[in-house]
Amino acid sequence: MSAQLMDGKALAEELRAGFKARVAALEARGHRPGLAVILVGEDPASMVYVRNKVNACEAGGMLSRKIVYPADTAPETVLAKIAELNADPGIHGILVQLPLPRQFDEESVLEAIAPEKDVDGFHAENVGALAQGNPRFIPCTPYGVMKMLEKNGIDLMGKEAVVIGRSNIVGKPMALLLINAGATVTVCNSKTKDLAAHTRRADVLVAAVGKPRFITADMVKPGAVVIDVGINRLPPEDGGKLCGDVDFAAVKDIAALITPVPGGVGPMTITMLLANTIEAAEREAK
Ligand code: NAP
């Protein structure tokens, strides 16, 4: 049996089409949603992510402001810009592309963003609100995963959910969302003993590891829902293509539902960034 695909690209398009009316309604009231994206340095992957975010904003009729600094910029310069954007009524969302160069303390930069403009949901106040089950901004990647589960009619109440990865960006907020939805949640990391014993219990398995084809068919329970967050570039000798953390070709014969890479979680992440920015503008316009 071959698993059903969870099509993130199609869902992203559907959601973005729905955003248009919300953006138009805000604009009619003089509140065009605005997102500021700060990039420090020239990390090639970060440059692509920032370009995609800015383009998605503009395609959605929203305002975007891209602010780029050289890699040797002093943290004070970026903090001063964040303070300026915090006070700018035309900007509803502020995002600092991670990772930052070594001279930065990432946490203090994220904490400098006004919580009501923190559309990445990384500010401690927003993380706390999510942990309490009363989120204001949900981090975009796990938010996108939840939307895909909802779209595919997956009821999480009482399900065994296993998340592999405990990063602040994906694993931890993912686990909190699954807990809030009533799942029984296990979070694994690089020190977890007998990882497969955990993954094989999962009705819903979320892989956010960053290792190509790490989840093999023998690690998956038949009929499971498998969410592949990983984005890995294979070496040139292996085709140089993008691939996920899941051995898709083998796992699709075991799982009931599976996300492809590319075309799964990836397109949902930027979509949820747009959703958070519109939400921020709607709250501001109230
Ligand atoms: P990360 O910060 O590097 O975290 C990776 C996590 O995987 C860590 O918690 C690590 O454990 C765990 N891990 C590593 N090796 C493991 C092993 N052998 N067994 C079990 N756990 C292991 O990465 P991230 O930022 O969360 O991203 C994860 C992946 O998602 C990457 O491929 C990234 O490119 C992708 N990503 C995709 C999107 C999207 O839009 N689709 C968005 C963000 C990230 P320790 O904590 O013990 O080190």
py3Dmol code that shows the C-alpha trace and the ligand (Angstrom):
import py3Dmol

protein = """\
ATOM      1  CA  MET A   1       0.000   0.000   0.000  1.00  0.00           C
ATOM      2  CA  SER A   2       1.225   3.468  -0.795  1.00  0.00           C
ATOM      3  CA  ALA A   3       0.614   6.341   1.598  1.00  0.00           C
ATOM      4  CA  GLN A   4      -1.529   9.324   0.729  1.00  0.00           C
ATOM      5  CA  LEU A   5       0.508  12.477   0.142  1.00  0.00           C
ATOM      6  CA  MET A   6      -0.054  15.518   2.345  1.00  0.00           C
ATOM      7  CA  ASP A   7       0.338  18.267  -0.217  1.00  0.00           C
ATOM      8  CA  GLY A   8       1.768  21.361   1.470  1.00  0.00           C
ATOM      9  CA  LYS A   9       2.080  23.266  -1.774  1.00  0.00           C
ATOM     10  CA  ALA A  10      -1.637  22.973  -2.551  1.00  0.00           C
ATOM     11  CA  LEU A  11      -2.664  23.850   0.996  1.00  0.00           C
ATOM     12  CA  ALA A  12      -0.286  26.828   1.015  1.00  0.00           C
ATOM     13  CA  GLU A  13      -1.888  28.122  -2.194  1.00  0.00           C
ATOM     14  CA  GLU A  14      -5.384  27.632  -0.781  1.00  0.00           C
ATOM     15  CA  LEU A  15      -4.533  29.509   2.408  1.00  0.00           C
ATOM     16  CA  ARG A  16      -2.754  32.321   0.554  1.00  0.00           C
ATOM     17  CA  ALA A  17      -5.803  32.793  -1.676  1.00  0.00           C
ATOM     18  CA  GLY A  18      -7.878  33.193   1.496  1.00  0.00           C
ATOM     19  CA  PHE A  19      -5.472  35.818   2.868  1.00  0.00           C
ATOM     20  CA  LYS A  20      -6.165  38.181  -0.033  1.00  0.00           C
ATOM     21  CA  ALA A  21      -9.570  39.291   1.280  1.00  0.00           C
ATOM     22  CA  ARG A  22      -8.128  39.895   4.764  1.00  0.00           C
ATOM     23  CA  VAL A  23      -5.281  41.983   3.349  1.00  0.00           C
ATOM     24  CA  ALA A  24      -7.731  43.963   1.171  1.00  0.00           C
ATOM     25  CA  ALA A  25     -10.028  44.602   4.154  1.00  0.00           C
ATOM     26  CA  LEU A  26      -7.093  45.882   6.201  1.00  0.00           C
ATOM     27  CA  GLU A  27      -5.832  48.031   3.365  1.00  0.00           C
ATOM     28  CA  ALA A  28      -9.277  49.562   2.900  1.00  0.00           C
ATOM     29  CA  ARG A  29      -9.007  50.723   6.511  1.00  0.00           C
ATOM     30  CA  GLY A  30      -5.493  52.112   5.971  1.00  0.00           C
ATOM     31  CA  HIS A  31      -3.622  49.220   7.601  1.00  0.00           C
ATOM     32  CA  ARG A  32      -1.654  47.462   4.886  1.00  0.00           C
ATOM     33  CA  PRO A  33       0.147  44.578   6.680  1.00  0.00           C
ATOM     34  CA  GLY A  34       3.899  45.182   6.767  1.00  0.00           C
ATOM     35  CA  LEU A  35       6.741  42.771   7.500  1.00  0.00           C
ATOM     36  CA  ALA A  36      10.354  43.796   8.151  1.00  0.00           C
ATOM     37  CA  VAL A  37      13.019  41.146   7.604  1.00  0.00           C
ATOM     38  CA  ILE A  38      16.528  41.682   8.941  1.00  0.00           C
ATOM     39  CA  LEU A  39      19.413  39.712   7.494  1.00  0.00           C
ATOM     40  CA  VAL A  40      22.970  39.966   8.833  1.00  0.00           C
ATOM     41  CA  GLY A  41      25.708  38.480   6.663  1.00  0.00           C
ATOM     42  CA  GLU A  42      25.693  36.535   3.443  1.00  0.00           C
ATOM     43  CA  ASP A  43      24.825  32.967   4.380  1.00  0.00           C
ATOM     44  CA  PRO A  44      23.536  31.590   1.042  1.00  0.00           C
ATOM     45  CA  ALA A  45      20.642  29.598   2.547  1.00  0.00           C
ATOM     46  CA  SER A  46      19.547  32.591   4.651  1.00  0.00           C
ATOM     47  CA  MET A  47      19.664  34.839   1.588  1.00  0.00           C
ATOM     48  CA  VAL A  48      17.325  32.453  -0.254  1.00  0.00           C
ATOM     49  CA  TYR A  49      14.937  32.210   2.716  1.00  0.00           C
ATOM     50  CA  VAL A  50      14.807  36.009   3.080  1.00  0.00           C
ATOM     51  CA  ARG A  51      14.206  36.508  -0.632  1.00  0.00           C
ATOM     52  CA  ASN A  52      11.372  33.960  -0.563  1.00  0.00           C
ATOM     53  CA  LYS A  53       9.757  35.622   2.450  1.00  0.00           C
ATOM     54  CA  VAL A  54       9.933  39.089   0.888  1.00  0.00           C
ATOM     55  CA  ASN A  55       8.567  37.810  -2.445  1.00  0.00           C
ATOM     56  CA  ALA A  56       5.704  35.947  -0.732  1.00  0.00           C
ATOM     57  CA  CYS A  57       4.773  39.093   1.172  1.00  0.00           C
ATOM     58  CA  GLU A  58       4.678  41.196  -1.964  1.00  0.00           C
ATOM     59  CA  ALA A  59       2.757  38.545  -3.919  1.00  0.00           C
ATOM     60  CA  GLY A  60       0.175  38.614  -1.119  1.00  0.00           C
ATOM     61  CA  GLY A  61      -0.305  42.394  -1.448  1.00  0.00           C
ATOM     62  CA  MET A  62       1.586  43.075   1.767  1.00  0.00           C
ATOM     63  CA  LEU A  63       4.388  45.535   2.411  1.00  0.00           C
ATOM     64  CA  SER A  64       7.835  44.091   3.003  1.00  0.00           C
ATOM     65  CA  ARG A  65      10.992  45.817   4.095  1.00  0.00           C
ATOM     66  CA  LYS A  66      14.287  43.980   3.730  1.00  0.00           C
ATOM     67  CA  ILE A  67      17.155  45.274   5.845  1.00  0.00           C
ATOM     68  CA  VAL A  68      20.564  43.758   5.103  1.00  0.00           C
ATOM     69  CA  TYR A  69      23.738  44.277   7.146  1.00  0.00           C
ATOM     70  CA  PRO A  70      27.267  43.045   6.528  1.00  0.00           C
ATOM     71  CA  ALA A  71      28.432  40.083   8.641  1.00  0.00           C
ATOM     72  CA  ASP A  72      30.699  42.246  10.855  1.00  0.00           C
ATOM     73  CA  THR A  73      27.866  44.581  11.966  1.00  0.00           C
ATOM     74  CA  ALA A  74      27.841  45.454  15.681  1.00  0.00           C
ATOM     75  CA  PRO A  75      24.860  44.024  17.602  1.00  0.00           C
ATOM     76  CA  GLU A  76      23.993  47.563  18.805  1.00  0.00           C
ATOM     77  CA  THR A  77      23.278  48.600  15.208  1.00  0.00           C
ATOM     78  CA  VAL A  78      20.762  45.783  14.751  1.00  0.00           C
ATOM     79  CA  LEU A  79      19.211  46.393  18.179  1.00  0.00           C
ATOM     80  CA  ALA A  80      18.756  50.092  17.311  1.00  0.00           C
ATOM     81  CA  LYS A  81      17.030  49.116  14.043  1.00  0.00           C
ATOM     82  CA  ILE A  82      14.718  46.719  15.906  1.00  0.00           C
ATOM     83  CA  ALA A  83      13.796  49.526  18.333  1.00  0.00           C
ATOM     84  CA  GLU A  84      13.002  51.776  15.359  1.00  0.00           C
ATOM     85  CA  LEU A  85      10.827  49.076  13.735  1.00  0.00           C
ATOM     86  CA  ASN A  86       9.079  48.369  17.056  1.00  0.00           C
ATOM     87  CA  ALA A  87       7.915  51.993  17.012  1.00  0.00           C
ATOM     88  CA  ASP A  88       6.974  52.068  13.313  1.00  0.00           C
ATOM     89  CA  PRO A  89       3.170  51.871  12.875  1.00  0.00           C
ATOM     90  CA  GLY A  90       3.571  50.699   9.252  1.00  0.00           C
ATOM     91  CA  ILE A  91       5.403  47.540  10.366  1.00  0.00           C
ATOM     92  CA  HIS A  92       3.320  44.793  11.999  1.00  0.00           C
ATOM     93  CA  GLY A  93       5.823  41.935  11.925  1.00  0.00           C
ATOM     94  CA  ILE A  94       9.588  41.888  12.548  1.00  0.00           C
ATOM     95  CA  LEU A  95      11.736  38.900  11.741  1.00  0.00           C
ATOM     96  CA  VAL A  96      15.474  38.445  12.257  1.00  0.00           C
ATOM     97  CA  GLN A  97      16.809  35.697  10.019  1.00  0.00           C
ATOM     98  CA  LEU A  98      18.755  33.102  12.018  1.00  0.00           C
ATOM     99  CA  PRO A  99      21.523  32.106  12.447  1.00  0.00           C
ATOM    100  CA  LEU A 100      23.234  35.390  13.310  1.00  0.00           C
ATOM    101  CA  PRO A 101      27.018  35.896  13.132  1.00  0.00           C
ATOM    102  CA  ARG A 102      29.077  34.932  16.186  1.00  0.00           C
ATOM    103  CA  GLN A 103      29.267  38.393  17.791  1.00  0.00           C
ATOM    104  CA  PHE A 104      25.484  38.266  18.386  1.00  0.00           C
ATOM    105  CA  ASP A 105      23.652  36.840  21.363  1.00  0.00           C
ATOM    106  CA  GLU A 106      20.607  35.521  19.472  1.00  0.00           C
ATOM    107  CA  GLU A 107      18.406  35.424  22.530  1.00  0.00           C
ATOM    108  CA  SER A 108      18.913  39.106  23.338  1.00  0.00           C
ATOM    109  CA  VAL A 109      18.146  40.028  19.723  1.00  0.00           C
ATOM    110  CA  LEU A 110      14.920  37.990  19.718  1.00  0.00           C
ATOM    111  CA  GLU A 111      13.926  39.480  23.074  1.00  0.00           C
ATOM    112  CA  ALA A 112      14.375  42.996  21.647  1.00  0.00           C
ATOM    113  CA  ILE A 113      11.511  42.470  19.190  1.00  0.00           C
ATOM    114  CA  ALA A 114       8.205  43.770  20.553  1.00  0.00           C
ATOM    115  CA  PRO A 115       6.170  40.631  21.443  1.00  0.00           C
ATOM    116  CA  GLU A 116       3.169  41.981  19.471  1.00  0.00           C
ATOM    117  CA  LYS A 117       5.356  42.150  16.321  1.00  0.00           C
ATOM    118  CA  ASP A 118       7.182  38.835  16.912  1.00  0.00           C
ATOM    119  CA  VAL A 119       5.673  36.974  13.942  1.00  0.00           C
ATOM    120  CA  ASP A 120       8.216  34.138  14.268  1.00  0.00           C
ATOM    121  CA  GLY A 121       6.897  33.459  17.773  1.00  0.00           C
ATOM    122  CA  PHE A 122      10.398  33.147  19.271  1.00  0.00           C
ATOM    123  CA  HIS A 123      10.115  35.832  21.980  1.00  0.00           C
ATOM    124  CA  ALA A 124      10.036  34.329  25.493  1.00  0.00           C
ATOM    125  CA  GLU A 125       6.629  35.916  26.123  1.00  0.00           C
ATOM    126  CA  ASN A 126       5.166  34.206  23.066  1.00  0.00           C
ATOM    127  CA  VAL A 127       6.873  30.902  23.871  1.00  0.00           C
ATOM    128  CA  GLY A 128       5.360  31.139  27.358  1.00  0.00           C
ATOM    129  CA  ALA A 129       1.889  31.851  25.965  1.00  0.00           C
ATOM    130  CA  LEU A 130       2.191  28.800  23.692  1.00  0.00           C
ATOM    131  CA  ALA A 131       3.351  26.632  26.619  1.00  0.00           C
ATOM    132  CA  GLN A 132       0.306  27.778  28.590  1.00  0.00           C
ATOM    133  CA  GLY A 133      -1.944  26.692  25.747  1.00  0.00           C
ATOM    134  CA  ASN A 134      -2.974  30.235  24.881  1.00  0.00           C
ATOM    135  CA  PRO A 135      -0.721  31.094  21.901  1.00  0.00           C
ATOM    136  CA  ARG A 136      -0.495  34.540  20.335  1.00  0.00           C
ATOM    137  CA  PHE A 137       2.067  33.816  17.632  1.00  0.00           C
ATOM    138  CA  ILE A 138       2.847  30.194  16.798  1.00  0.00           C
ATOM    139  CA  PRO A 139       6.292  29.502  15.263  1.00  0.00           C
ATOM    140  CA  CYS A 140       5.709  29.168  11.535  1.00  0.00           C
ATOM    141  CA  THR A 141       6.993  25.657  10.783  1.00  0.00           C
ATOM    142  CA  PRO A 142       5.106  23.785  13.519  1.00  0.00           C
ATOM    143  CA  TYR A 143       2.080  26.012  12.849  1.00  0.00           C
ATOM    144  CA  GLY A 144       2.195  24.833   9.218  1.00  0.00           C
ATOM    145  CA  VAL A 145       2.399  21.212  10.349  1.00  0.00           C
ATOM    146  CA  MET A 146      -0.710  21.657  12.512  1.00  0.00           C
ATOM    147  CA  LYS A 147      -2.584  23.152   9.561  1.00  0.00           C
ATOM    148  CA  MET A 148      -1.630  20.145   7.412  1.00  0.00           C
ATOM    149  CA  LEU A 149      -2.825  17.712  10.086  1.00  0.00           C
ATOM    150  CA  GLU A 150      -6.091  19.649  10.388  1.00  0.00           C
ATOM    151  CA  LYS A 151      -6.580  19.730   6.618  1.00  0.00           C
ATOM    152  CA  ASN A 152      -6.131  15.964   6.447  1.00  0.00           C
ATOM    153  CA  GLY A 153      -8.651  15.380   9.219  1.00  0.00           C
ATOM    154  CA  ILE A 154      -6.186  13.988  11.777  1.00  0.00           C
ATOM    155  CA  ASP A 155      -7.705  14.094  15.248  1.00  0.00           C
ATOM    156  CA  LEU A 156      -4.763  14.252  17.657  1.00  0.00           C
ATOM    157  CA  MET A 157      -6.716  13.610  20.851  1.00  0.00           C
ATOM    158  CA  GLY A 158      -5.294  10.511  22.552  1.00  0.00           C
ATOM    159  CA  LYS A 159      -2.823   9.794  19.741  1.00  0.00           C
ATOM    160  CA  GLU A 160       0.797   8.799  20.354  1.00  0.00           C
ATOM    161  CA  ALA A 161       2.900  11.561  18.827  1.00  0.00           C
ATOM    162  CA  VAL A 162       6.684  11.360  18.606  1.00  0.00           C
ATOM    163  CA  VAL A 163       8.780  14.385  17.688  1.00  0.00           C
ATOM    164  CA  ILE A 164      12.424  13.850  16.797  1.00  0.00           C
ATOM    165  CA  GLY A 165      14.347  17.058  17.477  1.00  0.00           C
ATOM    166  CA  ARG A 166      14.080  19.569  20.315  1.00  0.00           C
ATOM    167  CA  SER A 167      15.110  22.857  18.701  1.00  0.00           C
ATOM    168  CA  ASN A 168      13.411  26.096  19.760  1.00  0.00           C
ATOM    169  CA  ILE A 169      12.385  26.668  16.145  1.00  0.00           C
ATOM    170  CA  VAL A 170      10.758  23.334  15.345  1.00  0.00           C
ATOM    171  CA  GLY A 171      10.894  20.447  17.833  1.00  0.00           C
ATOM    172  CA  LYS A 172       9.920  22.174  21.071  1.00  0.00           C
ATOM    173  CA  PRO A 173       7.031  24.307  19.752  1.00  0.00           C
ATOM    174  CA  MET A 174       5.839  21.297  17.736  1.00  0.00           C
ATOM    175  CA  ALA A 175       5.696  19.237  20.914  1.00  0.00           C
ATOM    176  CA  LEU A 176       3.792  21.994  22.736  1.00  0.00           C
ATOM    177  CA  LEU A 177       1.213  22.219  19.956  1.00  0.00           C
ATOM    178  CA  LEU A 178       0.702  18.451  19.975  1.00  0.00           C
ATOM    179  CA  ILE A 179       0.341  18.480  23.780  1.00  0.00           C
ATOM    180  CA  ASN A 180      -2.208  21.297  23.510  1.00  0.00           C
ATOM    181  CA  ALA A 181      -4.119  19.228  20.931  1.00  0.00           C
ATOM    182  CA  GLY A 182      -4.439  16.300  23.365  1.00  0.00           C
ATOM    183  CA  ALA A 183      -1.782  13.943  22.011  1.00  0.00           C
ATOM    184  CA  THR A 184       0.540  11.882  24.215  1.00  0.00           C
ATOM    185  CA  VAL A 185       3.886  13.347  23.231  1.00  0.00           C
ATOM    186  CA  THR A 186       7.443  12.004  23.294  1.00  0.00           C
ATOM    187  CA  VAL A 187      10.314  14.284  22.265  1.00  0.00           C
ATOM    188  CA  CYS A 188      13.518  12.569  21.160  1.00  0.00           C
ATOM    189  CA  ASN A 189      17.009  14.010  20.711  1.00  0.00           C
ATOM    190  CA  SER A 190      20.502  12.900  19.746  1.00  0.00           C
ATOM    191  CA  LYS A 191      20.987  11.204  23.129  1.00  0.00           C
ATOM    192  CA  THR A 192      17.752   9.208  23.043  1.00  0.00           C
ATOM    193  CA  LYS A 193      18.337   5.508  23.654  1.00  0.00           C
ATOM    194  CA  ASP A 194      16.729   3.089  21.220  1.00  0.00           C
ATOM    195  CA  LEU A 195      15.129   5.769  19.068  1.00  0.00           C
ATOM    196  CA  ALA A 196      13.307   3.214  16.928  1.00  0.00           C
ATOM    197  CA  ALA A 197      11.458   1.839  19.981  1.00  0.00           C
ATOM    198  CA  HIS A 198       9.931   5.321  20.361  1.00  0.00           C
ATOM    199  CA  THR A 199       9.267   6.028  16.701  1.00  0.00           C
ATOM    200  CA  ARG A 200       7.575   2.642  16.173  1.00  0.00           C
ATOM    201  CA  ARG A 201       4.924   3.588  18.757  1.00  0.00           C
ATOM    202  CA  ALA A 202       4.037   6.797  16.927  1.00  0.00           C
ATOM    203  CA  ASP A 203       0.619   7.311  15.370  1.00  0.00           C
ATOM    204  CA  VAL A 204       2.003  10.700  14.337  1.00  0.00           C
ATOM    205  CA  LEU A 205       5.744  10.940  13.724  1.00  0.00           C
ATOM    206  CA  VAL A 206       7.406  14.326  13.176  1.00  0.00           C
ATOM    207  CA  ALA A 207      11.028  14.289  12.007  1.00  0.00           C
ATOM    208  CA  ALA A 208      12.981  17.548  12.547  1.00  0.00           C
ATOM    209  CA  VAL A 209      16.522  16.240  12.678  1.00  0.00           C
ATOM    210  CA  GLY A 210      18.447  17.625   9.703  1.00  0.00           C
ATOM    211  CA  LYS A 211      19.820  14.239   8.534  1.00  0.00           C
ATOM    212  CA  PRO A 212      18.928  12.961   5.068  1.00  0.00           C
ATOM    213  CA  ARG A 213      16.755   9.794   4.981  1.00  0.00           C
ATOM    214  CA  PHE A 214      17.349   9.248   8.698  1.00  0.00           C
ATOM    215  CA  ILE A 215      13.909   7.700   9.335  1.00  0.00           C
ATOM    216  CA  THR A 216      13.837   4.303   7.690  1.00  0.00           C
ATOM    217  CA  ALA A 217      10.827   2.055   7.057  1.00  0.00           C
ATOM    218  CA  ASP A 218      11.596  -0.225  10.024  1.00  0.00           C
ATOM    219  CA  MET A 219      11.256   2.817  12.368  1.00  0.00           C
ATOM    220  CA  VAL A 220       7.656   3.534  11.331  1.00  0.00           C
ATOM    221  CA  LYS A 221       4.426   2.004  12.618  1.00  0.00           C
ATOM    222  CA  PRO A 222       2.197   0.726   9.802  1.00  0.00           C
ATOM    223  CA  GLY A 223      -0.553   3.264   9.143  1.00  0.00           C
ATOM    224  CA  ALA A 224       1.271   6.167  10.832  1.00  0.00           C
ATOM    225  CA  VAL A 225       1.096   9.809   9.787  1.00  0.00           C
ATOM    226  CA  VAL A 226       4.660  10.859   8.930  1.00  0.00           C
ATOM    227  CA  ILE A 227       5.614  14.531   8.838  1.00  0.00           C
ATOM    228  CA  ASP A 228       9.021  15.288   7.375  1.00  0.00           C
ATOM    229  CA  VAL A 229      10.286  18.721   8.406  1.00  0.00           C
ATOM    230  CA  GLY A 230      13.863  18.129   7.275  1.00  0.00           C
ATOM    231  CA  ILE A 231      15.382  20.009   4.350  1.00  0.00           C
ATOM    232  CA  ASN A 232      18.734  18.519   3.413  1.00  0.00           C
ATOM    233  CA  ARG A 233      20.847  19.044   0.319  1.00  0.00           C
ATOM    234  CA  LEU A 234      22.305  15.741  -0.897  1.00  0.00           C
ATOM    235  CA  PRO A 235      25.975  15.793  -1.987  1.00  0.00           C
ATOM    236  CA  PRO A 236      26.599  16.186  -5.744  1.00  0.00           C
ATOM    237  CA  GLU A 237      27.687  12.532  -6.043  1.00  0.00           C
ATOM    238  CA  ASP A 238      24.249  11.602  -4.652  1.00  0.00           C
ATOM    239  CA  GLY A 239      22.302  13.798  -7.095  1.00  0.00           C
ATOM    240  CA  GLY A 240      22.561  17.146  -5.262  1.00  0.00           C
ATOM    241  CA  LYS A 241      18.776  17.280  -4.756  1.00  0.00           C
ATOM    242  CA  LEU A 242      16.797  18.344  -1.702  1.00  0.00           C
ATOM    243  CA  CYS A 243      15.620  15.538   0.522  1.00  0.00           C
ATOM    244  CA  GLY A 244      13.932  15.212   3.871  1.00  0.00           C
ATOM    245  CA  ASP A 245      14.790  13.393   7.090  1.00  0.00           C
ATOM    246  CA  VAL A 246      12.570  10.489   6.038  1.00  0.00           C
ATOM    247  CA  ASP A 247      13.479   7.763   3.566  1.00  0.00           C
ATOM    248  CA  PHE A 248      10.419   8.685   1.537  1.00  0.00           C
ATOM    249  CA  ALA A 249      10.639   5.888  -1.076  1.00  0.00           C
ATOM    250  CA  ALA A 250      10.536   3.164   1.585  1.00  0.00           C
ATOM    251  CA  VAL A 251       8.379   4.828   4.252  1.00  0.00           C
ATOM    252  CA  LYS A 252       5.545   5.673   1.839  1.00  0.00           C
ATOM    253  CA  ASP A 253       4.789   1.944   1.658  1.00  0.00           C
ATOM    254  CA  ILE A 254       4.317   1.764   5.460  1.00  0.00           C
ATOM    255  CA  ALA A 255       2.693   5.075   6.396  1.00  0.00           C
ATOM    256  CA  ALA A 256      -0.942   6.060   5.827  1.00  0.00           C
ATOM    257  CA  LEU A 257      -0.105   9.716   5.200  1.00  0.00           C
ATOM    258  CA  ILE A 258       3.239  11.320   4.451  1.00  0.00           C
ATOM    259  CA  THR A 259       4.600  14.754   3.546  1.00  0.00           C
ATOM    260  CA  PRO A 260       6.920  14.947   0.531  1.00  0.00           C
ATOM    261  CA  VAL A 261      10.152  16.991   0.394  1.00  0.00           C
ATOM    262  CA  PRO A 262      10.013  19.343  -1.391  1.00  0.00           C
ATOM    263  CA  GLY A 263       6.331  20.319  -1.498  1.00  0.00           C
ATOM    264  CA  GLY A 264       5.355  19.329   2.040  1.00  0.00           C
ATOM    265  CA  VAL A 265       6.111  21.356   5.158  1.00  0.00           C
ATOM    266  CA  GLY A 266       8.401  23.844   3.347  1.00  0.00           C
ATOM    267  CA  PRO A 267       5.721  25.876   1.503  1.00  0.00           C
ATOM    268  CA  MET A 268       3.609  25.985   4.673  1.00  0.00           C
ATOM    269  CA  THR A 269       6.299  27.742   6.723  1.00  0.00           C
ATOM    270  CA  ILE A 270       6.274  30.986   4.731  1.00  0.00           C
ATOM    271  CA  THR A 271       2.490  30.800   4.443  1.00  0.00           C
ATOM    272  CA  MET A 272       2.153  30.787   8.211  1.00  0.00           C
ATOM    273  CA  LEU A 273       4.557  33.732   8.409  1.00  0.00           C
ATOM    274  CA  LEU A 274       2.113  35.644   6.209  1.00  0.00           C
ATOM    275  CA  ALA A 275      -0.758  34.451   8.421  1.00  0.00           C
ATOM    276  CA  ASN A 276       1.007  35.733  11.544  1.00  0.00           C
ATOM    277  CA  THR A 277       1.758  39.097   9.924  1.00  0.00           C
ATOM    278  CA  ILE A 278      -1.874  39.554   8.846  1.00  0.00           C
ATOM    279  CA  GLU A 279      -2.993  38.515  12.324  1.00  0.00           C
ATOM    280  CA  ALA A 280      -0.637  41.109  13.858  1.00  0.00           C
ATOM    281  CA  ALA A 281      -2.032  43.814  11.566  1.00  0.00           C
ATOM    282  CA  GLU A 282      -5.628  42.809  12.375  1.00  0.00           C
ATOM    283  CA  ARG A 283      -4.929  43.034  16.112  1.00  0.00           C
ATOM    284  CA  GLU A 284      -3.299  46.446  15.641  1.00  0.00           C
ATOM    285  CA  ALA A 285      -6.230  47.691  13.530  1.00  0.00           C
ATOM    286  CA  LYS A 286      -8.867  46.735  16.107  1.00  0.00           C
TER     287      LYS A 286
END
"""
ligand_1 = """\
48
NAP
P 18.546 21.650 14.817
O 18.445 22.882 15.637
O 19.865 21.218 14.290
O 17.931 20.461 15.686
C 18.025 19.130 15.278
C 17.509 18.247 16.368
O 17.664 16.891 15.949
C 18.265 18.382 17.695
O 17.366 18.494 18.768
C 19.095 17.113 17.779
O 19.297 16.626 19.089
C 18.218 16.143 17.011
N 19.006 15.025 16.502
C 20.167 15.094 15.811
N 20.624 13.841 15.573
C 19.739 12.991 16.132
C 19.679 11.586 16.244
N 20.639 10.802 15.742
N 18.632 11.045 16.896
C 17.669 11.832 17.414
N 17.675 13.174 17.345
C 18.710 13.742 16.715
O 17.585 21.728 13.552
P 16.161 22.457 13.326
O 16.370 23.908 13.150
O 15.180 21.992 14.331
O 15.784 21.847 11.901
C 15.621 20.470 11.692
C 15.470 20.189 10.211
O 14.315 20.871 9.748
C 16.612 20.708 9.323
O 16.758 19.836 8.230
C 16.104 22.046 8.849
O 16.676 22.430 7.601
C 14.645 21.737 8.678
N 13.768 22.905 8.773
C 12.786 22.972 7.851
C 11.894 23.995 7.884
C 10.798 24.019 6.885
O 10.250 25.076 6.595
N 10.408 22.865 6.326
C 11.990 25.000 8.856
C 12.999 24.896 9.822
C 13.873 23.828 9.773
P 20.181 17.420 20.188
O 19.306 18.535 20.663
O 20.442 16.405 21.235
O 21.409 17.901 19.484
"""
view = py3Dmol.view(width=600, height=400)
view.addModel(protein, "pdb")
view.setStyle({"model": 0}, {"cartoon": {"style": "trace"}})
view.addModel(ligand_1, "xyz")
view.setStyle({"model": 1}, {"stick": {}})
view.zoomTo()
view.show()
